[in-house]
């Protein structure tokens, strides 16, 4: 199912290009690494509280498919994302499972959802990329039924997540074109500031807002580390265009920087996040 394609803004180009394809290629690794967050979101789902669920920034579909499995025939699960490569994989996975979960390519910031149509709106790292977050959460609020719950997980600050910025810090001297993260701008750490996160939700009409800090142990196989570093994130995107000499230098430097996180065949780190809940009143 396709809605009108979103405008070709910076985020749309990114997630329909190299970033989206990289996430598709790394789907199994990323789903395994972020499984603890998926479990937190799925645990809050119950048929008794209503079976109409929206997953914002659903990506390749892992969280929504897990929700659909939990709800079974009582569920009506919809995923929305701007990345066609990621949604294409999500649809294949849904068809493989025989689930009724469906997916649309659209921007949740301005998509014309049916008003008051969802009992629960969730997201695993999918709501940090809006260029106008207040407008986006207002739109989601209109799509929520009375007393519906909003529940999502977002990263805390870059300082709280040194693993997530290790590659950038190590590669910066070798990659002068490495983009600088803009505090509060669209991107991984858009919800770093607790007060700003609360203010966005208050301004957009949500009630009973709570941002709970959580520190979650995550792992990935050591054999997947180089693939993770060289395909994903700002460093990974630049490496896809780098010459062989620069690429080799960066990979060697970055791999050494990750040494403190490597424990035998496993890479371990702590993900510092917000578990955010709010209510549509």
Buried (B, 14 or more C-beta within 10 A) or exposed (E): EEEEEBEEEEBBBBBBEBBBBBBBBBBEBBBBBBBBBBEBBBEBBEEEEBBBBBBBBBBBBBBBBBBBBBBEEEBBBBBBBBBBBBBBBBBEBBEEEEBEBBBBBBBBBBBEBEEEBBBBBBBBBBBBBBEEBBBBBBBBBBBBBEEBBBBBBBBBBBEBBBBBBBBBBBBBEBBEEBEEBEEEEBBBBBBBBBEEBBBBBBEBBBEEBEBEEBEBEBBBBBEBBEBBBBBBBBBBBBBEEBEEEBBEBBBEBBBEBBEEBEEEEEBBBBBBBBBBBBBBE
